[in-house]
Amino acid sequence: MILLLFLFFFIDIILLEFSTLFFPVLRDNVEFYSLIFILVHVVFIIYYILFTEGKYKNILLLGLILRLVILFADIYHWFPVLHSGADSETFHGIAKTNQIYDEQRKLTNYTPFLTFLYSITHSSRIIAQYFNLVMGVSILFIVRKIFEILDIDNKIALISMIILACMPNFVIFSGILLREAWVEFFVILSVYFFVRWFIGGNSLNIPLCMGSILLAAVMHSGTLVVIMGYILAFTSYNPSTGQVQFSSHSISFIIIATVMILLLGDSSDMFTGKFQSASSSDGLLATINADTTGDSAYLTWVKADSLWMGLVFSPLKMFYFLFSPLPTNWRGFGDIIAFMIDSSFYIFLCWNIARNYRLSNKFGSIKLFLLIGFIISVFVFAFGTYTAGTALRHRAKLLPMLTVLYAVSSSSLNIKEESEEYE
């Protein structure tokens, strides 16, 4: 289904491009051209959902409608949309400027992609934002497929899907002109291929999983470290026996893979641009102790005088990264709303994951490896984040992965509780 969504997206563009040859008025009126495009594609998505999705049909339709509302609200200024502002306008301005001048400007790896998309859509911003919407809706299909493969408990699967379909902050990133939807999509796509390998053992899923996380890292390098959990699994878990076993071979492979990642970080800022300022111990300390003037800043008193002290503060920084704005830092009604529409969901998910800390059931191994990748990524993000607003944006990149962790943890808990009832 995911491949069909994107294939039809680009086929739709090609057909509309041919239409402009016969009806030049479409080229002169980009807004009309774009609305036709979106209408055709939305009808395709709705048709697929209505006739193939069964019990998730209503949730998926609601998720699609909410994202469309945000998309049109942002484009036509129906109401202010959180997170859409300086960054999105800068991306839009650079992509439009690059259509005019030969010298191409670049701000992150998102602007070259946006420039390409503008070049084939006559600088249509609404189609570029709709592409993010397609990625956002695709995340729902991917997670639904993961739950199907793992045979997740129906109640837990429905709760998880409702969170991803309706959580306000997550919905917003699918409808505005930022790179978050790209990162979210490829992170959860890597989880999907990892789950397929974990259950079926098909080795083709290994490069697909690794390639997906690299594509996520192209837009934000903080997600690259998720790969450590995957590498650990690929070298120590046997899908045919379901056993985790470390050997000298697997340990050697992990060391080699780690060295290769470090070399990649030293030679390619495409994947690791965010890490360049922390290439030395002094640079890392500067990152840990960075001051910020943001109104939603937290932990401004943290001043580590050594890397060891930085590690001591790391659990606190990770906690604030996941759950800010916390009540102790609320500045007004806006922070209370942010806590309700975002932080509270992370507290719910993390609390339920922590409740089931045992790893002895059928989901134990997959939970362990996904949790390792998730925790390492949170560790990295936490050291480069100092305000609640930035935390809201960055942790959304990991939300689909966190939701899968919640599902396997809660399903495991249900299995344990049911077994205790029969004792």
N, C-alpha and C positions, 0 to 999 in steps of 0.2 A: 504493500500500500504506500509506504513512504516513497519508494522509487517512482511510483505512478504519480504521486502528488507533485514531485519536482519535475518529472518528465513532462507532465501536462502543463506545468507552469511555463516551461521554456517553449513547448510547442505552441502554447497560447500566444506567447510573445512573437514567435516566428509568424504565426498566422496573422496577427495584427500588423506586423511589419509589412507583410505582403498587401494587406488591406490598404495601407497608406499609399501604395503605388496607384491604386484605382480611386481612392477617396482621400486626396491630399488634405481635406479639411480635418481629418483625424490628426494629422501631424501638426496642424496649426492650433489644434485645441487638445493639448496634452491631457487636461483633466477629463474630458469626455472620453478620450482614447483609453485612459487608465480605468475609468469606471466600468467601461465595457469589459475590459480585461478581467477586473476583479469579479464582476457579476458572473461571467462564464465560469471562472475557476471556483467560486463559492458554490455555485449550483452543482459542480462536479463533486466537491467535498460532501455537501449535504446528501446528494444521491448515494454516495458510497456509505455514509454513516447510517442512513435510514434502512438500507437494504442488506447490510453486512454486519453491523456491530452489536446487535442483540441487546444484552442487559446493560451495556455501557452507552447505548444510543443517546439517551437523554443527557447524560453527563457530557459527552463529546459535543453535542449540539450546543449546550449551554456554554461550554468552554469556547467554542467557535464564535458564538454571538457576543460574549463578553469582550473578546479580543477585537472583533469588528467595531464594537462601540468605542473602545479605546482608540483604535486606528482613526476612525472618522472624527472623534472628538479632538484628537491631536492635530489632524490635518485642517479641520474647519473651525478650530478654536471654540468648540461648544462649551468647554470648561477646562480649567488648568489641569494638566496631567503631570503627576509626580515624575521626576527624573528627566522629563523632556524640557530642554532649555539650552544652556550654553554649549554643552558637548554636542548635542544632536544638531544644533544650528551650525556649529563649526564644521562637523562632518559634511553636512549638506552644502555649505558654502564652498568647501574645498573641492568636492566632487563636481559642482557646477563650474567652478573656475577651471578645473582640469579639462572641461569640454571645450574651452575657448583657447587656452594657451598651450603651446608645445611643452613648455617646462612644467612638469607635473609635481604638484605639492603632495606631501605625505604626512599624515598624522596617525600613527599606529598602522597596522596592516589592514584596518577596516576601510580606509579611504581608497586604496587601489581597487579593492573589490567594489566599493560603491561607485567609483569612477567607471568601472566596466559596466555595471548595471545601468548607470545613467546613460552610457553611450549607446545601449541597445533599446532604451525606452524613451529617448528624447528628453532626458533629464527629469523623468517622472519620479518625484519624491514618494508619492503614494504607493507606487508599485514597489519601490525599494522597501518601504515599511511593510507592505503586504508580504514581501518575501520573508521578513522576520515573523510575521503572523503564521505563514506556512510552516516555518521551523517550530514555532511555539505549539501549533496544533499537532505537528508530527511527533513532538515529545510525548503527547498523550497517547498516540498510537503505539509508540515504542514501549512505553511503560506498561500499557495494557498487554502487549505481546510478552514482555518479561514475566508478568504475573501469570500469564497462560502457560509459559514454559515451566515455571517453578511450581505451578498448581497452588498458588497462594489462596488462603482462605477467602471466600467471597466477601464477607463483611469487611475484612481488612483491605482487600483490593478496592472495594467501593469507596471506603474512607480515603484511601491514598489517591484515587482518581479524582475525587471531589476536591481535595486539597490542591492538586496540580491544575485542575480545570478552573477553580474559582478563587484561589488565593490572590487578593488584589495586587500585591506588589509583583507577583510572578506573572499575572495577566498583563500588566503594564509593559513589561519588557518585550512582550510579543507584538506590541502594536506601535512602538516608537522607534526612532531612528538611532539606535545604539547597537553595539556589537554583542550585548549580553545573550540575545536569543541564539546567535551562532555558537557561542561557547556552551551554553546549556544543551543545545542539540547534540553537539559532537561528544560532550562528556557522557550523556546518557546513551548515545549510540555505542560508545566504547563499552559501557556496562552491558548493553544488549549482546554484543558479540562475545564478551567475556562469559556471560551466562550461557550462551549457546555452546561455547567450548566446554564450560564446566559441566554441563549436563550431557552433551553429546560426544565430546572429545574430538570433534573435527578440527584438525590443526589449521585449516584455512581461516578459522575465526581468530587465530592469534595475530597475524598481520593486519586483519581488518580492525581488531581491537586497538592495536598499537597505532595504526594509521589514524584512527578516529581521534584518539587523545592528542596526537600530534597536530591534527587540524584544529582542535580546540585550542591548543597552545599557540597556534599562529595568531589568534586574536587576543589571547591573554596567557602569558607563560606561567602564571601561578597554577594553572591546571596540569602542567606537565608532570608534576610530581605524583599525580594519581597513578602514573605508570608503575611506580614502585610496588604497589599492591598487586598489580597484574603480573609483574616480573616474578615476584615471590610465589605467586600461584602457579605460573607456567613452569617453574623450576622445581616445585616441591609437591604439587598435587597430581594425582593420577586419576583422571576421570573414569577409567575403566574399573578401578577398584574402589574409588571414593576415599582413598587414604592419603593423608598428608605425611610425607616422609622426606626429611632433609638428608642430603648426602654430600660428600665432598664435591661431587660434580655440580649439584645445584648451588652450593655455596660459591663455587668458583664462577659459575655463570652469573650469579647475582653481583659479584664483585666486578666482573668484566662489564656487565650492563651498566653498573653505576659509573664506572670510569668512562664508558662511552657517552653517557648522559652529560657528565661533567665536560668532556671534550666538545660535545655538541653545544653546551652552554658557552664554551670559550670561543667557538668559531662561528656560531650562527645566532644573530640577534633576532632572526625571524621567529624562533621558538622561545628564546630566553631573554628578550629585551629588557624585561622588568628586573632581571637579576644582575644586570650590568653594574649597577651602583653598589652591589654587595659582593663584588668580586674579591675583596680582601677583608681581613678582620676589622680594619678601621672603617671600611665602607659599610660593613654589616652593623657595627655598633652605631654608626651615624643613622642607619635606617631604624634601628631599634629605638634610639633616643630622639628621633626627629620631632621637632616642635611643629605645632599647627595652630593656625589662627581661626580654624573653623568653629562656628558656634556650637556644633554638636560634638566637639572634641571630648574624648574620654582618656583616662589614665595619663594625663599630662605630667603627673608627678613621677612617672617611671623613668629613671635614669640609671641605666646599667653601665658600670665602669669596666666590665669584662664580658666576654662571650658566655662565661659560666653564669654570671648574673642575668644575662639575657635569657638563658634557658630557665632559670629560676622563675622569671616573670612570665614565661611563655604560657603556662596554663591560664593565668589571669587574662592575658591578651586574647587567647583563644576563646575564653568564656565571653568576654565583652564583644568580640567579633561576631559570635554566633547569636547573641541575644540583645544587643543594644538596639534602641535606647532603653536602658534599664530604668526602673522607677527612681533610683538614686540620682539619675542624670536628667530627669525630665525637666524641660525648660518651659513647657506650656502645653496647650491642647494638641498642638501638632505632634509632639513626641508621644503623647498618650495614644493618638490615632495610629501612629507608626508602630507602636508596641502592639496594638490590637490587631492590625492588619498584616503584620509581618513577624515580629519577635515572638509573639504567643504561639505561632505555628511551629517555629523552631524549638521552643521549649517543649511543646507537646510531642514532637517527633523524637527529640533527643531523650526526653524522659522515658518514653516507651522503649527506646533502644537500650537505655541503661537498665531498665527493669529486668530485661532478659539478658543478663550478662553471661549466662552459660552458653557453651559452644558444643554441647554434646549431642544435639539433635540433628535432624537431617539438613537443616539450614546452617549449621554451625560453621563449616569451612568457608562457604561463600560469604557469610557475614564477616568472618575474620579478615579475609583478603580485601573485601570492599571497604571495611572499616579502617584498615591500614592505609589504603590510598586516600580515603576521606580525611582522616586525622592529619596525615602529613600535609595534605593540601590546605587544610584549615590553619595548620601551623605556619605555613608559608604566607598565606593571605593575611593572617593576624599581625605579622610583623611589619607589613606595609600599609596597614589600615589604622587610622587614628580618629576617625569621626563616624558617628552612627549612620550618616547619609551614605558614606562610602561603603560601610559594612553592608547596608541594605542592598547595594548593587552587587558587591562581590560575592556574598554568600548565596545569592540567587543562582549563580553559576553551578553550584553544587546541590541545589534543592532537589532536582529529580533523583540524583544518586542517594541523597539522604532519605528520600521517600521510599526508595527500594529497600534501603537498610531498615527502615521502620517496618515495612511489610514483612520482610523475612524474619525480623525479630519478633514481631507481634504474632505472626503465624506460628513461630516456634513456641511462643508462650502459650498459645492456645493448645498446641499439641501436648505440652507439659501438663497443663491444667486438666485436660481431658484424661490423660493417663493416670493422674492422681485420683480422679473421681472413681476409677474402677479398682483402685487398690483397697 
